[in-house]
Amino acid sequence: MVIQASLIRDGSAQVHPFFDPQTSTFSYVVHAEGATGCAVIDSVLQFDMRSGQVSSAHLESIARFIESRALETQWLLETHVHADHLSGAAWLRERVGGRTGISEKIVDVQKIFKTIFNLGDDFAADGSQFDHLFTGGETFMIGPLSATAMSVPGHTPADLAYRMEDDVVFVGDTLFMPDVGTARCDFPGGDAHRLYQSIQHILALPPSTRLYMCHDYPPTGRETACLSDVATELQSNIHVRSAIEGNSFATMRNTRDAELALPQLFFPAIQANIRGGRMPEAEANGMRYFKLPVVGV
């Protein structure tokens, strides 16, 4: 099941959220009001670990939305290499077009996991699996809508937030809703101190800046939500409200992370997402395989 939330008009930006309950992920279609050029942010290719079966239901919903409104897909944007879901960027690129984009620091993440998964010389750790590698502070256009790629490392070395005009920011896994807090930092290359600094960069934006989340894990009694703002996060975020300083945050974050299990889809997600959402090459029998490291033997 895929849930499309209501249209959100944010200044000149029109934001259409799509929620995947399986991975608690929000994907977004963004365009300027009255314009056809659009971007898709953090799309999801659904995957069942038990059967190895992929499903494009989430992506079909996004593609049909784009096609029904005669939008032109210009960008398929990733905030980072996700560890909890497979990217649908490659699937959408074939269906509705668009250029894939991610941080230039993707090469650091690729080098880390090329070693971990022993991918060999056939895997190029140079970012070439994506159409464009953004530098921090780089500006680009979505139709007439101006956007800026903000470098916000910490959760991974290659996290980006995308800031649109009228102070609208898609924060990826950098921040969560105030009663959930912040993302973990224990994946290879993650760093709690860097995450704190990145969050401060976001929270230094005007208080009315609207922040769109990539995930929500609501406590019992609250409905799933995707939208917060800087003022609310500063006042209420359980991990980084204004009274919490960097060393305290890092201690808390590292302690919490040491108790967390890996996401269910960690191994397939990483292997697909460092390839821009593509599966590993088919082997001689025509099948594609994800690797699973075995430890403690």
Kinemage of the C-alpha trace (Angstrom):
@kinemage 1
@onewidth
@group {chain A} dominant
@subgroup {mainchain}
@vectorlist {calphas} color= white
{ca met a 1} P 0.000 0.000 0.000
{ca val a 2} L 1.186 3.522 -0.884
{ca ile a 3} L -0.367 6.580 0.706
{ca gln a 4} L -0.438 9.908 -1.102
{ca ala a 5} L -0.855 12.797 1.294
{ca ser a 6} L -2.632 15.987 0.335
{ca leu a 7} L -0.961 18.634 -1.780
{ca ile a 8} L 0.981 21.157 0.286
{ca arg a 9} L 1.351 24.641 -1.182
{ca asp a 10} L 4.559 26.143 0.175
{ca gly a 11} L 5.059 29.571 -1.355
{ca ser a 12} L 5.808 29.016 -5.020
{ca ala a 13} L 6.545 25.309 -4.440
{ca gln a 14} L 3.899 22.620 -4.738
{ca val a 15} L 4.819 19.598 -2.624
{ca his a 16} L 3.145 16.211 -3.117
{ca pro a 17} L 4.148 13.625 -0.457
{ca phe a 18} L 3.895 9.867 -1.035
{ca phe a 19} L 4.304 7.605 1.996
{ca asp a 20} L 5.542 4.000 1.925
{ca pro a 21} L 4.355 2.315 5.152
{ca gln a 22} L 6.702 -0.653 4.680
{ca thr a 23} L 9.790 1.509 5.193
{ca ser a 24} L 8.157 4.579 6.818
{ca thr a 25} L 9.556 6.679 3.966
{ca phe a 26} L 8.206 9.883 2.474
{ca ser a 27} L 8.928 10.526 -1.191
{ca tyr a 28} L 8.073 13.874 -2.736
{ca val a 29} L 7.158 15.309 -6.122
{ca val a 30} L 7.998 19.024 -6.160
{ca his a 31} L 7.255 21.661 -8.793
{ca ala a 32} L 6.449 25.341 -9.026
{ca glu a 33} L 2.804 26.317 -9.199
{ca gly a 34} L 1.721 26.563 -12.823
{ca ala a 35} L 4.950 24.994 -14.128
{ca thr a 36} L 5.572 21.511 -15.530
{ca gly a 37} L 9.196 20.881 -14.520
{ca cys a 38} L 9.365 18.692 -11.410
{ca ala a 39} L 11.739 16.791 -9.145
{ca val a 40} L 11.208 13.522 -7.293
{ca ile a 41} L 12.997 13.255 -3.945
{ca asp a 42} L 13.867 9.941 -2.221
{ca ser a 43} L 11.749 7.481 -4.194
{ca val a 44} L 11.249 3.879 -2.993
{ca leu a 45} L 11.486 0.553 -4.822
{ca gln a 46} L 9.772 -1.879 -2.462
{ca phe a 47} L 11.599 -5.141 -1.684
{ca asp a 48} L 10.642 -8.258 0.262
{ca met a 49} L 13.642 -9.857 1.991
{ca arg a 50} L 11.985 -13.253 2.426
{ca ser a 51} L 11.191 -13.796 -1.249
{ca gly a 52} L 13.672 -11.478 -2.972
{ca gln a 53} L 10.666 -9.966 -4.779
{ca val a 54} L 10.657 -6.308 -5.812
{ca ser a 55} L 7.495 -4.245 -6.170
{ca ser a 56} L 7.026 -1.003 -8.069
{ca ala a 57} L 3.674 -0.084 -6.456
{ca his a 58} L 5.109 3.021 -4.773
{ca leu a 59} L 6.825 4.097 -7.982
{ca glu a 60} L 3.738 3.421 -10.099
{ca ser a 61} L 1.797 5.845 -7.899
{ca ile a 62} L 4.432 8.535 -8.409
{ca ala a 63} L 4.731 7.882 -12.153
{ca arg a 64} L 0.962 7.968 -12.686
{ca phe a 65} L 0.787 11.222 -10.723
{ca ile a 66} L 3.477 12.796 -12.917
{ca glu a 67} L 1.912 11.524 -16.126
{ca ser a 68} L -1.647 12.507 -15.194
{ca arg a 69} L -0.555 16.105 -14.653
{ca ala a 70} L 1.708 16.229 -17.712
{ca leu a 71} L 4.716 17.115 -15.555
{ca glu a 72} L 8.241 16.940 -16.955
{ca thr a 73} L 10.631 15.091 -14.642
{ca gln a 74} L 13.895 17.019 -14.519
{ca trp a 75} L 15.495 15.577 -11.391
{ca leu a 76} L 15.457 12.334 -9.419
{ca leu a 77} L 17.141 13.471 -6.223
{ca glu a 78} L 18.604 11.413 -3.383
{ca thr a 79} L 19.350 12.960 -0.013
{ca his a 80} L 21.880 10.156 0.673
{ca val a 81} L 22.589 6.451 0.186
{ca his a 82} L 19.653 5.016 2.090
{ca ala a 83} L 20.150 1.967 4.290
{ca asp a 84} L 16.483 1.248 4.934
{ca his a 85} L 14.956 1.162 1.458
{ca leu a 86} L 15.965 0.623 -2.138
{ca ser a 87} L 15.984 3.733 -4.293
{ca gly a 88} L 13.472 3.861 -7.125
{ca ala a 89} L 15.467 6.438 -9.098
{ca ala a 90} L 16.637 4.031 -11.803
{ca trp a 91} L 13.102 2.674 -12.296
{ca leu a 92} L 11.622 6.169 -12.531
{ca arg a 93} L 14.351 7.314 -14.913
{ca glu a 94} L 13.251 4.638 -17.369
{ca arg a 95} L 9.559 5.458 -16.921
{ca val a 96} L 9.348 9.249 -16.663
{ca gly a 97} L 12.887 10.471 -17.413
{ca gly a 98} L 14.935 12.881 -15.340
{ca arg a 99} L 18.533 13.132 -14.169
{ca thr a 100} L 19.639 11.350 -11.017
{ca gly a 101} L 21.464 13.494 -8.470
{ca ile a 102} L 23.262 12.923 -5.176
{ca ser a 103} L 26.157 14.439 -3.190
{ca glu a 104} L 29.644 14.394 -4.675
{ca lys a 105} L 30.650 12.648 -1.436
{ca ile a 106} L 28.929 9.515 -2.742
{ca val a 107} L 32.393 8.410 -3.842
{ca asp a 108} L 33.461 8.163 -0.186
{ca val a 109} L 30.464 5.966 0.608
{ca gln a 110} L 31.063 3.832 -2.472
{ca lys a 111} L 34.699 3.255 -1.516
{ca ile a 112} L 33.678 2.143 1.981
{ca phe a 113} L 31.102 -0.372 0.786
{ca lys a 114} L 33.113 -1.545 -2.198
{ca thr a 115} L 35.552 -2.894 0.382
{ca ile a 116} L 32.901 -4.225 2.762
{ca phe a 117} L 31.091 -6.121 0.000
{ca asn a 118} L 34.279 -7.001 -1.897
{ca leu a 119} L 32.790 -5.730 -5.140
{ca gly a 120} L 36.015 -5.901 -7.113
{ca asp a 121} L 37.214 -3.974 -10.138
{ca asp a 122} L 33.877 -4.183 -11.941
{ca phe a 123} L 32.361 -1.658 -9.536
{ca ala a 124} L 33.485 1.928 -10.181
{ca ala a 125} L 33.602 3.955 -6.950
{ca asp a 126} L 33.545 7.266 -8.812
{ca gly a 127} L 29.893 8.332 -8.714
{ca ser a 128} L 29.410 7.521 -12.404
{ca gln a 129} L 26.231 5.588 -11.593
{ca phe a 130} L 24.514 8.982 -11.129
{ca asp a 131} L 23.893 11.704 -13.706
{ca his a 132} L 24.982 14.580 -11.482
{ca leu a 133} L 27.032 14.954 -8.297
{ca phe a 134} L 26.130 18.041 -6.282
{ca thr a 135} L 28.637 20.107 -4.360
{ca gly a 136} L 27.541 21.774 -1.132
{ca gly a 137} L 26.005 25.161 -1.922
{ca glu a 138} L 25.381 24.344 -5.580
{ca thr a 139} L 22.214 25.860 -7.014
{ca phe a 140} L 19.999 24.329 -9.693
{ca met a 141} L 16.545 24.796 -11.156
{ca ile a 142} L 13.342 22.776 -11.040
{ca gly a 143} L 11.414 24.557 -13.763
{ca pro a 144} L 11.376 28.175 -12.507
{ca leu a 145} L 11.932 27.036 -8.916
{ca ser a 146} L 15.411 27.743 -7.536
{ca ala a 147} L 16.989 25.063 -5.327
{ca thr a 148} L 20.236 24.688 -3.387
{ca ala a 149} L 22.039 21.512 -2.320
{ca met a 150} L 23.086 21.819 1.333
{ca ser a 151} L 25.859 19.521 2.569
{ca val a 152} L 24.715 17.992 5.881
{ca pro a 153} L 27.023 15.035 6.699
{ca gly a 154} L 26.831 13.001 9.877
{ca his a 155} L 24.218 10.320 9.308
{ca thr a 156} L 26.485 9.374 6.382
{ca pro a 157} L 29.406 11.295 4.843
{ca ala a 158} L 27.287 12.124 1.789
{ca asp a 159} L 24.011 13.540 3.092
{ca leu a 160} L 22.372 16.473 1.345
{ca ala a 161} L 19.367 18.593 2.199
{ca tyr a 162} L 17.597 20.355 -0.661
{ca arg a 163} L 16.523 23.923 0.044
{ca met a 164} L 13.929 25.468 -2.250
{ca glu a 165} L 13.083 29.136 -2.499
{ca asp a 166} L 10.585 30.468 0.060
{ca asp a 167} L 12.503 28.564 2.784
{ca val a 168} L 11.388 25.007 2.121
{ca val a 169} L 13.959 22.290 2.967
{ca phe a 170} L 13.891 18.542 2.366
{ca val a 171} L 16.127 17.340 5.181
{ca gly a 172} L 16.537 13.628 4.386
{ca asp a 173} L 17.588 11.656 7.475
{ca thr a 174} L 19.264 14.596 9.192
{ca leu a 175} L 16.249 15.512 11.322
{ca phe a 176} L 13.004 13.788 12.306
{ca met a 177} L 9.783 15.080 13.805
{ca pro a 178} L 10.374 16.708 17.219
{ca asp a 179} L 9.082 13.735 19.233
{ca val a 180} L 11.343 11.318 17.312
{ca gly a 181} L 14.602 13.312 17.257
{ca thr a 182} L 17.446 12.612 14.860
{ca ala a 183} L 18.976 9.915 12.682
{ca arg a 184} L 21.532 7.343 13.780
{ca cys a 185} L 25.237 7.886 13.055
{ca asp a 186} L 26.743 4.413 13.479
{ca phe a 187} L 26.870 3.342 9.839
{ca pro a 188} L 30.372 3.350 8.279
{ca gly a 189} L 31.481 6.963 7.856
{ca gly a 190} L 28.811 8.360 10.184
{ca asp a 191} L 29.742 10.841 12.905
{ca ala a 192} L 27.525 12.238 15.674
{ca his a 193} L 29.524 15.451 16.082
{ca arg a 194} L 29.248 16.173 12.352
{ca leu a 195} L 25.517 15.459 12.435
{ca tyr a 196} L 25.070 17.954 15.266
{ca gln a 197} L 26.934 20.596 13.261
{ca ser a 198} L 24.839 19.853 10.172
{ca ile a 199} L 21.637 20.140 12.160
{ca gln a 200} L 22.756 23.500 13.540
{ca his a 201} L 23.289 24.630 9.952
{ca ile a 202} L 19.661 23.802 9.202
{ca leu a 203} L 18.326 25.260 12.452
{ca ala a 204} L 20.137 28.549 11.751
{ca leu a 205} L 17.686 29.135 8.886
{ca pro a 206} L 14.728 31.489 9.505
{ca pro a 207} L 12.360 30.127 12.187
{ca ser a 208} L 9.485 29.793 9.710
{ca thr a 209} L 11.542 27.546 7.385
{ca arg a 210} L 9.467 24.452 6.661
{ca leu a 211} L 11.248 21.112 7.002
{ca tyr a 212} L 10.107 18.010 5.105
{ca met a 213} L 11.164 14.679 6.623
{ca cys a 214} L 12.260 11.553 4.777
{ca his a 215} L 10.904 9.261 7.518
{ca asp a 216} L 8.532 9.304 10.442
{ca tyr a 217} L 8.282 6.773 13.262
{ca pro a 218} L 5.473 8.270 15.346
{ca pro a 219} L 4.937 7.311 18.978
{ca thr a 220} L 1.661 5.659 19.874
{ca gly a 221} L -1.245 8.033 19.508
{ca arg a 222} L 0.203 10.327 16.841
{ca glu a 223} L -0.517 10.027 13.129
{ca thr a 224} L 2.345 9.861 10.656
{ca ala a 225} L 3.579 13.339 9.675
{ca cys a 226} L 6.120 14.729 7.238
{ca leu a 227} L 6.290 18.451 7.991
{ca ser a 228} L 7.877 20.505 10.778
{ca asp a 229} L 9.647 23.874 10.930
{ca val a 230} L 12.816 25.355 12.385
{ca ala a 231} L 11.095 27.094 15.308
{ca thr a 232} L 9.359 23.891 16.403
{ca glu a 233} L 12.523 21.816 16.153
{ca leu a 234} L 14.493 24.357 18.185
{ca gln a 235} L 11.839 24.383 20.871
{ca ser a 236} L 10.790 20.750 21.023
{ca asn a 237} L 13.119 18.285 19.290
{ca ile a 238} L 13.974 15.703 21.933
{ca his a 239} L 17.583 15.394 20.723
{ca val a 240} L 18.616 18.852 19.487
{ca arg a 241} L 16.356 21.508 20.985
{ca ser a 242} L 18.233 24.731 21.632
{ca ala a 243} L 19.259 23.847 25.214
{ca ile a 244} L 21.235 20.757 24.086
{ca glu a 245} L 24.922 21.259 23.200
{ca gly a 246} L 27.088 19.213 20.875
{ca asn a 247} L 28.985 16.951 23.271
{ca ser a 248} L 25.811 15.964 25.097
{ca phe a 249} L 24.131 15.192 21.805
{ca ala a 250} L 27.048 13.063 20.577
{ca thr a 251} L 27.148 11.086 23.838
{ca met a 252} L 23.399 10.462 23.685
{ca arg a 253} L 23.462 9.579 19.989
{ca asn a 254} L 26.399 7.174 20.272
{ca thr a 255} L 24.860 5.455 23.303
{ca arg a 256} L 21.513 4.998 21.548
{ca asp a 257} L 23.117 3.829 18.312
{ca ala a 258} L 25.099 1.102 20.085
{ca glu a 259} L 21.792 -0.548 20.988
{ca leu a 260} L 20.166 -0.351 17.543
{ca ala a 261} L 19.871 -3.280 15.157
{ca leu a 262} L 20.654 -2.795 11.492
{ca pro a 263} L 17.659 -1.862 9.331
{ca gln a 264} L 15.958 -4.911 7.861
{ca leu a 265} L 16.894 -3.946 4.305
{ca phe a 266} L 20.411 -2.707 5.072
{ca phe a 267} L 22.379 -5.164 2.913
{ca pro a 268} L 20.269 -5.051 -0.258
{ca ala a 269} L 19.567 -1.325 0.102
{ca ile a 270} L 23.212 -0.317 0.294
{ca gln a 271} L 24.214 -2.537 -2.626
{ca ala a 272} L 21.452 -1.152 -4.845
{ca asn a 273} L 21.733 2.459 -3.772
{ca ile a 274} L 25.468 2.874 -4.314
{ca arg a 275} L 24.578 1.839 -7.879
{ca gly a 276} L 21.992 4.596 -8.218
{ca gly a 277} L 19.118 2.239 -7.469
{ca arg a 278} L 20.210 -0.430 -9.918
{ca met a 279} L 20.462 -4.097 -9.089
{ca pro a 280} L 23.782 -5.968 -9.350
{ca glu a 281} L 24.539 -7.306 -12.801
{ca ala a 282} L 22.864 -10.597 -13.692
{ca glu a 283} L 25.041 -13.681 -13.362
{ca ala a 284} L 25.414 -16.500 -15.888
{ca asn a 285} L 22.064 -18.019 -14.925
{ca gly a 286} L 20.268 -14.728 -15.517
{ca met a 287} L 19.630 -14.103 -11.819
{ca arg a 288} L 20.786 -11.105 -9.799
{ca tyr a 289} L 22.140 -11.517 -6.268
{ca phe a 290} L 22.835 -9.361 -3.247
{ca lys a 291} L 25.770 -10.325 -1.049
{ca leu a 292} L 25.354 -11.010 2.663
{ca pro a 293} L 28.527 -10.887 4.791
{ca val a 294} L 28.920 -13.719 7.287
{ca val a 295} L 30.734 -12.884 10.547
{ca gly a 296} L 31.711 -14.764 13.676
{ca val a 297} L 32.649 -18.034 11.935
